[in-house]
Amino acid sequence: MSVYGKQGLRELAEQNLAKAHYLAANCRLLFDAPFFHEFVFGPMGNLRSNYGELLTKKIIGGLPLGRFIRS
């Protein structure tokens, strides 16, 4: 983090915040609470194929929380 410097770290945090809220605006959020860059949203389409598609892009999808929470 020291590579970013004080201003760079602030800029990185602002970008994380903006991008997370941009994505959240297009999802069905399961909790109505403030967040910084992580949030829980409901499933969009077929979960298995979504995870498979993410993996082809070398992205590890989030943890499926269905067994831990009730929506």
Biopython code that builds the backbone (N, CA, C, O; Angstrom):
import numpy as np
from Bio.PDB.StructureBuilder import StructureBuilder

atoms = [
    (1, "MET", "N", (0.821, -1.179, 0.000)),
    (1, "MET", "CA", (0.000, 0.000, 0.000)),
    (1, "MET", "C", (0.870, 1.250, 0.000)),
    (1, "MET", "O", (0.436, 2.315, -0.438)),
    (2, "SER", "N", (2.079, 1.118, 0.486)),
    (2, "SER", "CA", (2.943, 2.293, 0.511)),
    (2, "SER", "C", (3.302, 2.750, -0.900)),
    (2, "SER", "O", (3.663, 3.910, -1.099)),
    (3, "VAL", "N", (3.207, 1.854, -1.878)),
    (3, "VAL", "CA", (3.496, 2.215, -3.269)),
    (3, "VAL", "C", (2.492, 3.250, -3.774)),
    (3, "VAL", "O", (2.848, 4.131, -4.556)),
    (4, "TYR", "N", (1.248, 3.144, -3.333)),
    (4, "TYR", "CA", (0.214, 4.082, -3.760)),
    (4, "TYR", "C", (0.425, 5.478, -3.190)),
    (4, "TYR", "O", (0.098, 6.473, -3.837)),
    (5, "GLY", "N", (0.958, 5.553, -2.008)),
    (5, "GLY", "CA", (1.084, 6.843, -1.336)),
    (5, "GLY", "C", (-0.252, 7.258, -0.752)),
    (5, "GLY", "O", (-1.272, 6.609, -0.988)),
    (6, "LYS", "N", (-0.244, 8.326, 0.000)),
    (6, "LYS", "CA", (-1.456, 8.770, 0.685)),
    (6, "LYS", "C", (-2.572, 9.110, -0.302)),
    (6, "LYS", "O", (-3.706, 8.665, -0.127)),
    (7, "GLN", "N", (-2.264, 9.889, -1.330)),
    (7, "GLN", "CA", (-3.282, 10.291, -2.308)),
    (7, "GLN", "C", (-3.734, 9.102, -3.160)),
    (7, "GLN", "O", (-4.920, 8.967, -3.461)),
    (8, "GLY", "N", (-2.794, 8.247, -3.545)),
    (8, "GLY", "CA", (-3.132, 7.078, -4.351)),
    (8, "GLY", "C", (-4.036, 6.110, -3.614)),
    (8, "GLY", "O", (-4.957, 5.539, -4.197)),
    (9, "LEU", "N", (-3.770, 5.930, -2.334)),
    (9, "LEU", "CA", (-4.603, 5.039, -1.527)),
    (9, "LEU", "C", (-6.017, 5.598, -1.400)),
    (9, "LEU", "O", (-6.996, 4.854, -1.466)),
    (10, "ARG", "N", (-6.114, 6.891, -1.220)),
    (10, "ARG", "CA", (-7.430, 7.526, -1.152)),
    (10, "ARG", "C", (-8.175, 7.367, -2.484)),
    (10, "ARG", "O", (-9.371, 7.078, -2.501)),
    (11, "GLU", "N", (-7.472, 7.553, -3.577)),
    (11, "GLU", "CA", (-8.080, 7.410, -4.902)),
    (11, "GLU", "C", (-8.549, 5.976, -5.140)),
    (11, "GLU", "O", (-9.624, 5.753, -5.697)),
    (12, "LEU", "N", (-7.744, 5.013, -4.718)),
    (12, "LEU", "CA", (-8.115, 3.607, -4.846)),
    (12, "LEU", "C", (-9.382, 3.307, -4.048)),
    (12, "LEU", "O", (-10.276, 2.621, -4.544)),
    (13, "ALA", "N", (-9.466, 3.808, -2.827)),
    (13, "ALA", "CA", (-10.643, 3.602, -1.983)),
    (13, "ALA", "C", (-11.882, 4.240, -2.610)),
    (13, "ALA", "O", (-12.963, 3.652, -2.586)),
    (14, "GLU", "N", (-11.730, 5.430, -3.166)),
    (14, "GLU", "CA", (-12.866, 6.106, -3.806)),
    (14, "GLU", "C", (-13.345, 5.330, -5.024)),
    (14, "GLU", "O", (-14.549, 5.235, -5.262)),
    (15, "GLN", "N", (-12.411, 4.772, -5.802)),
    (15, "GLN", "CA", (-12.802, 3.964, -6.964)),
    (15, "GLN", "C", (-13.508, 2.681, -6.528)),
    (15, "GLN", "O", (-14.506, 2.290, -7.133)),
    (16, "ASN", "N", (-12.997, 2.021, -5.480)),
    (16, "ASN", "CA", (-13.657, 0.816, -4.964)),
    (16, "ASN", "C", (-15.086, 1.121, -4.537)),
    (16, "ASN", "O", (-16.010, 0.372, -4.852)),
    (17, "LEU", "N", (-15.258, 2.210, -3.831)),
    (17, "LEU", "CA", (-16.580, 2.617, -3.361)),
    (17, "LEU", "C", (-17.515, 2.880, -4.537)),
    (17, "LEU", "O", (-18.637, 2.374, -4.563)),
    (18, "ALA", "N", (-17.064, 3.661, -5.501)),
    (18, "ALA", "CA", (-17.900, 4.019, -6.648)),
    (18, "ALA", "C", (-18.283, 2.789, -7.468)),
    (18, "ALA", "O", (-19.438, 2.650, -7.869)),
    (19, "LYS", "N", (-17.335, 1.907, -7.716)),
    (19, "LYS", "CA", (-17.612, 0.724, -8.540)),
    (19, "LYS", "C", (-18.535, -0.259, -7.822)),
    (19, "LYS", "O", (-19.390, -0.878, -8.456)),
    (20, "ALA", "N", (-18.372, -0.405, -6.520)),
    (20, "ALA", "CA", (-19.253, -1.298, -5.760)),
    (20, "ALA", "C", (-20.682, -0.761, -5.777)),
    (20, "ALA", "O", (-21.626, -1.530, -5.957)),
    (21, "HIS", "N", (-20.851, 0.531, -5.593)),
    (21, "HIS", "CA", (-22.197, 1.104, -5.585)),
    (21, "HIS", "C", (-22.817, 1.110, -6.980)),
    (21, "HIS", "O", (-24.036, 1.006, -7.115)),
    (22, "TYR", "N", (-22.000, 1.229, -8.005)),
    (22, "TYR", "CA", (-22.493, 1.128, -9.381)),
    (22, "TYR", "C", (-23.042, -0.274, -9.630)),
    (22, "TYR", "O", (-24.128, -0.428, -10.189)),
    (23, "LEU", "N", (-22.294, -1.291, -9.217)),
    (23, "LEU", "CA", (-22.757, -2.670, -9.378)),
    (23, "LEU", "C", (-23.997, -2.929, -8.533)),
    (23, "LEU", "O", (-24.957, -3.534, -9.009)),
    (24, "ALA", "N", (-23.983, -2.476, -7.290)),
    (24, "ALA", "CA", (-25.115, -2.712, -6.384)),
    (24, "ALA", "C", (-26.407, -2.104, -6.903)),
    (24, "ALA", "O", (-27.489, -2.624, -6.632)),
    (25, "ALA", "N", (-26.306, -1.010, -7.644)),
    (25, "ALA", "CA", (-27.503, -0.366, -8.196)),
    (25, "ALA", "C", (-28.197, -1.264, -9.213)),
    (25, "ALA", "O", (-29.366, -1.049, -9.534)),
    (26, "ASN", "N", (-27.480, -2.277, -9.725)),
    (26, "ASN", "CA", (-28.045, -3.172, -10.729)),
    (26, "ASN", "C", (-28.284, -4.583, -10.180)),
    (26, "ASN", "O", (-28.459, -5.527, -10.950)),
    (27, "CYS", "N", (-28.291, -4.723, -8.873)),
    (27, "CYS", "CA", (-28.500, -6.025, -8.233)),
    (27, "CYS", "C", (-29.661, -5.936, -7.247)),
    (27, "CYS", "O", (-30.066, -4.855, -6.820)),
    (28, "ARG", "N", (-30.179, -7.112, -6.904)),
    (28, "ARG", "CA", (-31.209, -7.187, -5.870)),
    (28, "ARG", "C", (-30.502, -7.434, -4.545)),
    (28, "ARG", "O", (-30.132, -8.564, -4.228)),
    (29, "LEU", "N", (-30.319, -6.364, -3.772)),
    (29, "LEU", "CA", (-29.604, -6.468, -2.506)),
    (29, "LEU", "C", (-30.465, -7.180, -1.469)),
    (29, "LEU", "O", (-31.670, -6.945, -1.386)),
    (30, "LEU", "N", (-29.838, -8.055, -0.678)),
    (30, "LEU", "CA", (-30.567, -8.798, 0.333)),
    (30, "LEU", "C", (-30.609, -8.081, 1.676)),
    (30, "LEU", "O", (-31.420, -8.425, 2.536)),
    (31, "PHE", "N", (-29.750, -7.097, 1.862)),
    (31, "PHE", "CA", (-29.736, -6.338, 3.105)),
    (31, "PHE", "C", (-29.753, -4.857, 2.780)),
    (31, "PHE", "O", (-29.055, -4.402, 1.874)),
    (32, "ASP", "N", (-30.544, -4.116, 3.513)),
    (32, "ASP", "CA", (-30.611, -2.668, 3.339)),
    (32, "ASP", "C", (-29.739, -2.018, 4.413)),
    (32, "ASP", "O", (-30.230, -1.565, 5.448)),
    (33, "ALA", "N", (-28.439, -1.983, 4.143)),
    (33, "ALA", "CA", (-27.495, -1.439, 5.118)),
    (33, "ALA", "C", (-26.365, -0.745, 4.367)),
    (33, "ALA", "O", (-26.070, -1.099, 3.226)),
    (34, "PRO", "N", (-25.741, 0.224, 4.988)),
    (34, "PRO", "CA", (-24.608, 0.888, 4.340)),
    (34, "PRO", "C", (-23.469, -0.112, 4.090)),
    (34, "PRO", "O", (-23.294, -1.064, 4.851)),
    (35, "PHE", "N", (-22.708, 0.110, 3.031)),
    (35, "PHE", "CA", (-21.559, -0.745, 2.748)),
    (35, "PHE", "C", (-20.478, 0.069, 2.051)),
    (35, "PHE", "O", (-20.734, 1.130, 1.480)),
    (36, "PHE", "N", (-19.269, -0.461, 2.117)),
    (36, "PHE", "CA", (-18.143, 0.186, 1.447)),
    (36, "PHE", "C", (-17.896, -0.482, 0.107)),
    (36, "PHE", "O", (-18.181, 0.110, -0.934)),
    (37, "HIS", "N", (-17.368, -1.711, 0.107)),
    (37, "HIS", "CA", (-17.116, -2.379, -1.164)),
    (37, "HIS", "C", (-17.567, -3.836, -1.218)),
    (37, "HIS", "O", (-17.291, -4.534, -2.193)),
    (38, "GLU", "N", (-18.247, -4.291, -0.193)),
    (38, "GLU", "CA", (-18.780, -5.650, -0.203)),
    (38, "GLU", "C", (-20.246, -5.616, 0.177)),
    (38, "GLU", "O", (-20.642, -4.880, 1.080)),
    (39, "PHE", "N", (-21.052, -6.411, -0.510)),
    (39, "PHE", "CA", (-22.482, -6.452, -0.239)),
    (39, "PHE", "C", (-23.023, -7.806, -0.656)),
    (39, "PHE", "O", (-22.381, -8.535, -1.412)),
    (40, "VAL", "N", (-24.205, -8.137, -0.160)),
    (40, "VAL", "CA", (-24.849, -9.417, -0.466)),
    (40, "VAL", "C", (-26.018, -9.143, -1.395)),
    (40, "VAL", "O", (-26.864, -8.294, -1.116)),
    (41, "PHE", "N", (-26.054, -9.878, -2.508)),
    (41, "PHE", "CA", (-27.161, -9.716, -3.447)),
    (41, "PHE", "C", (-27.745, -11.061, -3.809)),
    (41, "PHE", "O", (-27.092, -12.098, -3.685)),
    (42, "GLY", "N", (-28.997, -11.027, -4.264)),
    (42, "GLY", "CA", (-29.705, -12.242, -4.630)),
    (42, "GLY", "C", (-29.201, -12.805, -5.941)),
    (42, "GLY", "O", (-28.551, -12.105, -6.717)),
    (43, "PRO", "N", (-29.501, -14.074, -6.192)),
    (43, "PRO", "CA", (-29.028, -14.737, -7.409)),
    (43, "PRO", "C", (-29.594, -14.092, -8.666)),
    (43, "PRO", "O", (-30.718, -13.590, -8.690)),
    (44, "MET", "N", (-28.783, -14.125, -9.691)),
    (44, "MET", "CA", (-29.181, -13.582, -10.995)),
    (44, "MET", "C", (-28.982, -14.691, -12.024)),
    (44, "MET", "O", (-27.859, -14.918, -12.475)),
    (45, "GLY", "N", (-30.039, -15.375, -12.396)),
    (45, "GLY", "CA", (-29.925, -16.448, -13.377)),
    (45, "GLY", "C", (-29.444, -17.741, -12.746)),
    (45, "GLY", "O", (-29.613, -17.965, -11.547)),
    (46, "ASN", "N", (-28.846, -18.584, -13.566)),
    (46, "ASN", "CA", (-28.365, -19.891, -13.144)),
    (46, "ASN", "C", (-27.005, -19.743, -12.459)),
    (46, "ASN", "O", (-26.017, -19.370, -13.091)),
    (47, "LEU", "N", (-26.970, -20.038, -11.163)),
    (47, "LEU", "CA", (-25.733, -19.834, -10.401)),
    (47, "LEU", "C", (-24.570, -20.670, -10.915)),
    (47, "LEU", "O", (-23.446, -20.177, -11.010)),
    (48, "ARG", "N", (-24.831, -21.932, -11.248)),
    (48, "ARG", "CA", (-23.740, -22.795, -11.720)),
    (48, "ARG", "C", (-23.113, -22.254, -13.002)),
    (48, "ARG", "O", (-21.889, -22.219, -13.125)),
    (49, "SER", "N", (-23.933, -21.836, -13.947)),
    (49, "SER", "CA", (-23.363, -21.319, -15.193)),
    (49, "SER", "C", (-22.684, -19.970, -14.961)),
    (49, "SER", "O", (-21.691, -19.656, -15.618)),
    (50, "ASN", "N", (-23.216, -19.165, -14.023)),
    (50, "ASN", "CA", (-22.564, -17.891, -13.706)),
    (50, "ASN", "C", (-21.169, -18.118, -13.151)),
    (50, "ASN", "O", (-20.225, -17.436, -13.552)),
    (51, "TYR", "N", (-21.025, -19.075, -12.226)),
    (51, "TYR", "CA", (-19.711, -19.364, -11.658)),
    (51, "TYR", "C", (-18.772, -19.887, -12.735)),
    (51, "TYR", "O", (-17.596, -19.525, -12.774)),
    (52, "GLY", "N", (-19.296, -20.737, -13.604)),
    (52, "GLY", "CA", (-18.473, -21.270, -14.692)),
    (52, "GLY", "C", (-17.988, -20.170, -15.620)),
    (52, "GLY", "O", (-16.831, -20.167, -16.039)),
    (53, "GLU", "N", (-18.870, -19.241, -15.937)),
    (53, "GLU", "CA", (-18.490, -18.125, -16.800)),
    (53, "GLU", "C", (-17.437, -17.247, -16.130)),
    (53, "GLU", "O", (-16.491, -16.802, -16.780)),
    (54, "LEU", "N", (-17.600, -17.001, -14.842)),
    (54, "LEU", "CA", (-16.604, -16.208, -14.111)),
    (54, "LEU", "C", (-15.244, -16.904, -14.135)),
    (54, "LEU", "O", (-14.219, -16.257, -14.348)),
    (55, "LEU", "N", (-15.234, -18.211, -13.918)),
    (55, "LEU", "CA", (-13.968, -18.947, -13.900)),
    (55, "LEU", "C", (-13.249, -18.872, -15.236)),
    (55, "LEU", "O", (-12.019, -18.834, -15.268)),
    (56, "THR", "N", (-13.990, -18.850, -16.344)),
    (56, "THR", "CA", (-13.334, -18.728, -17.651)),
    (56, "THR", "C", (-12.624, -17.383, -17.791)),
    (56, "THR", "O", (-11.704, -17.234, -18.595)),
    (57, "LYS", "N", (-13.065, -16.409, -16.995)),
    (57, "LYS", "CA", (-12.432, -15.082, -17.006)),
    (57, "LYS", "C", (-11.447, -14.927, -15.843)),
    (57, "LYS", "O", (-10.990, -13.827, -15.532)),
    (58, "LYS", "N", (-11.130, -16.081, -15.204)),
    (58, "LYS", "CA", (-10.189, -16.124, -14.072)),
    (58, "LYS", "C", (-10.654, -15.260, -12.900)),
    (58, "LYS", "O", (-9.854, -14.593, -12.243)),
    (59, "ILE", "N", (-11.977, -15.289, -12.652)),
    (59, "ILE", "CA", (-12.568, -14.587, -11.520)),
    (59, "ILE", "C", (-13.215, -15.630, -10.620)),
    (59, "ILE", "O", (-13.987, -16.468, -11.087)),
    (60, "ILE", "N", (-12.905, -15.578, -9.347)),
    (60, "ILE", "CA", (-13.522, -16.497, -8.393)),
    (60, "ILE", "C", (-14.765, -15.809, -7.838)),
    (60, "ILE", "O", (-14.668, -14.757, -7.206)),
    (61, "GLY", "N", (-15.919, -16.400, -8.074)),
    (61, "GLY", "CA", (-17.182, -15.820, -7.617)),
    (61, "GLY", "C", (-17.279, -15.828, -6.100)),
    (61, "GLY", "O", (-16.554, -16.557, -5.424)),
    (62, "GLY", "N", (-18.156, -15.032, -5.589)),
    (62, "GLY", "CA", (-18.363, -14.961, -4.137)),
    (62, "GLY", "C", (-18.938, -16.239, -3.569)),
    (62, "GLY", "O", (-19.356, -17.130, -4.308)),
    (63, "LEU", "N", (-18.956, -16.320, -2.279)),
    (63, "LEU", "CA", (-19.480, -17.478, -1.567)),
    (63, "LEU", "C", (-21.001, -17.501, -1.657)),
    (63, "LEU", "O", (-21.647, -16.520, -1.288)),
    (64, "PRO", "N", (-21.594, -18.603, -2.143)),
    (64, "PRO", "CA", (-23.050, -18.713, -2.143)),
    (64, "PRO", "C", (-23.551, -18.775, -0.696)),
    (64, "PRO", "O", (-23.208, -19.704, 0.035)),
    (65, "LEU", "N", (-24.341, -17.818, -0.285)),
    (65, "LEU", "CA", (-24.757, -17.697, 1.111)),
    (65, "LEU", "C", (-26.115, -18.319, 1.407)),
    (65, "LEU", "O", (-26.594, -18.234, 2.537)),
    (66, "GLY", "N", (-26.739, -18.938, 0.423)),
    (66, "GLY", "CA", (-28.070, -19.484, 0.583)),
    (66, "GLY", "C", (-28.248, -20.374, 1.793)),
    (66, "GLY", "O", (-29.302, -20.354, 2.428)),
    (67, "ARG", "N", (-27.241, -21.147, 2.118)),
    (67, "ARG", "CA", (-27.376, -22.062, 3.269)),
    (67, "ARG", "C", (-27.195, -21.350, 4.596)),
    (67, "ARG", "O", (-27.469, -21.933, 5.645)),
    (68, "PHE", "N", (-26.741, -20.102, 4.578)),
    (68, "PHE", "CA", (-26.511, -19.359, 5.813)),
    (68, "PHE", "C", (-27.596, -18.331, 6.130)),
    (68, "PHE", "O", (-27.787, -17.966, 7.290)),
    (69, "ILE", "N", (-28.301, -17.867, 5.106)),
    (69, "ILE", "CA", (-29.311, -16.824, 5.318)),
    (69, "ILE", "C", (-30.594, -17.220, 4.621)),
    (69, "ILE", "O", (-30.597, -18.061, 3.722)),
    (70, "ARG", "N", (-31.672, -16.611, 5.043)),
    (70, "ARG", "CA", (-32.977, -16.798, 4.388)),
    (70, "ARG", "C", (-33.385, -15.475, 3.815)),
    (70, "ARG", "O", (-33.341, -14.454, 4.501)),
    (71, "SER", "N", (-33.788, -15.478, 2.544)),
    (71, "SER", "CA", (-34.205, -14.223, 1.908)),
    (71, "SER", "C", (-35.691, -14.078, 1.866)),
    (71, "SER", "O", (-36.200, -13.077, 1.362)),
]
sb = StructureBuilder()
sb.init_structure("model")
sb.init_model(0)
sb.init_chain("A")
sb.init_seg("    ")
for serial, (resi, resn, name, xyz) in enumerate(atoms, 1):
    if name == "N":
        sb.init_residue(resn, " ", resi, " ")
    sb.init_atom(name, np.array(xyz, "f"), 0.0, 1.0, " ", f" {name:<3s}", serial, name[0])
structure = sb.get_structure()
